[in-house]
Amino acid sequence: MSNLQTLDTLDTEQLRNAVRALTREVHFKQATIDKLTHENAVLKRLKFAAQSEAYTGEQKSLLEETLDMDLAAVAAEIEALQPAQPTGEKKIPKRQALPAHLPRREFRHEPESTTCGCGTPMKRIGEDVAEKLDYEPGVFTVERHVRGKWACACCERLVQAPVAPHIIDKGLPTPGLLAQVLVAKYLDHLPLYRQEAIFERAGHAIARSTLAAWVGECGVQLQPLVDALAAEMRRHDVLHADETPVAMLKPANLRDGKTHRAYLWSYCTTQFNPHKAVVFDFADSRGGQHVRDFLGLPGTEQNPGWQGKLVTDDFSGYKACFGLGVTEVGCMAHARRKFHELWANHQSQVGEQALKFFGHLYEVEREVADSDAQQRCEVRRRRSRPVADALHQWLLQTRQKVPEGSATAKAIGYSLKRWAALTRYIDDGELPIDNNWVENQIRPIAIGRNNWLFAGSLRAGKRAAAVMSLVHSARLNGHGPYAYLRDVLERLPTQPDSRITELLPHRWLPKPAA
């Protein structure tokens, strides 16, 4: 009614503008729904079409669970765009009763008051019972949520405690079970078909397709939190960046089971920054455009994009950023690695001498690791600058003595070509000496590839990147990934959008014990 009253106060031009805005919104939502509906149809065709025998048993299992996750994620996005159904329409979920042998914990929910507004005491006329499946590592339990029904004989009024919001509306799993599935899959690298077997041994078999649907829906719900984490990261002046290859299936290759190379990009704050965060971004190529998109480059006059200092290796994909306002910071570890290979493989005297220079530079870094930025800069200028200048002079002299095209010439040329970027850290206490910090963050991902085999789709890769961003950021901040994710999944349905940053790993505070 209030909306109608508001419309009545508008003049003709304001009404036209309101209609235009609503029309644009409807067209946008419909276009998005059409896109998702098409994607849903493609996924269903892939899921139910006959698969080639080119797949191994593990490949088939991983592909099937990926398709189930994608289908659930698309369905959740379509449902969010659809107009809300009238409250009178109730869909009663049909599911099998949970096994009677599982331990049960009962939670009773009663109205704050059982006295009717007319002053008449209400009578209890029954209750609704909902059971949810919980999991602690190795142990299933059942939560019984009992909601008493109270009625007033005088007013014929019914009162009942409301159903608590849940990350999966009317879903069976508790946040604890969902957190376990996500942590096991994206931190411990356990595919869902292995988790299915583990759960069966624990006393209750959960179908792989069901687990996949839960993961897909959780991925959709957690994405705004990951977007907020990335936005906060871009407010800092110094970031690391790195990338690692991941095999991914393309729809065109589903018949023969072949994969192509996709990439998981990693961005994180430095070890000197009290704000500890890492964000992963999955892309189907190694093109530099992915980096520029993440950093908001090229920007506009109103929003110039990220204009900080980026610590990277020498991959060409980052080079375009340095012409758009980003300052390049080189990785001294990559320069050192070239000379270490000379010494390790050929017992090169040039490599041995270079390693001594690098050793002095890293010795200074170990001593100032716990100092503040100003102290770190002062010590570097006093002790590291003379060593760096001596190394530079020695490289120039040695380069003239080695043959063109040799491995030694290439190692020296790598450092000389990037000398300004490699030594930029000396005059800035906020900069690290190398890119090892982000490489350490991405290393567990590289280890997990042996269990993944491949990413089943671009959507699956992005979902994995989102969840891994949260669990690895939680670990960086000293939180247990399971405890963090369980609490976030419990609080997220009721968390206002304006306060979603409170759930970010570096700001998250666990609930006090009852």
Secondary structure, 3 states (H helix, E strand, C coil): CHHHHHHHCCCHHHHHHHHHHHHHHHHHHHHHHHHHHHHHHHHHHHHHCCCCCCCCHHHHHHHHHHHHHHHHHHHHHHHHHCCCCCCCCCCCCCCCCCCCCCCEEEEEECCCCCECCCCCECEEEEEEEEEEEEEECCEEEEEEEEEEEEEECCCCEEEECCCCCCCCCCCCECHHHHHHHHHHHHCCCCCHHHHHHHHHHHCCCCCHHHHHHHHHHHHHHHHHHHHHHHHHHCCCCEEEEEEEEEEEECHHHCCCCCEEEEEEEEEECCCCCCCCCEEEEEECCCCCHHHHHHHCCCCCCCCCCCCCEEECCCCHHHHHHHHCCCEEECCHHHHHHHHHHHHHHHCCHHHHHHHHHHHHHHHHHHHHCCCCHHHHHHHHHHHHHHHHHHHHHHHHHHHCCCCCCCHHHHHHHHHHHCHHHHCHHHHCCCCCCCCHHHHHHHHHHHHHHHHHCCECCHHHHHHHHHHHHHHHHHHHCCCCHHHHHHHHHHHHHHCCHHHHHHHCCCCCCCCCCC
